[in-house]
């Protein structure tokens, strides 16, 4: 499952167990984008812009998303 806003996929993405072996082979900062692009069965869920476009990779990103409160 992938959240989508105006055709743009975002986070968080939920992956089925059958993709775990392929997920383990990914390297770098690309994440599962390549897997989702090649997977024929992706359920897209429409969400609001703030939810889908949030990219939280570090504590600072989380603090910014929470408006300075953590």
Helices and strands as residue ranges (DSSP letters): E 2-5, E 8-13, G 17-19, H 20-24, H 33-38, E 44-46, H 49-53, H 59-65
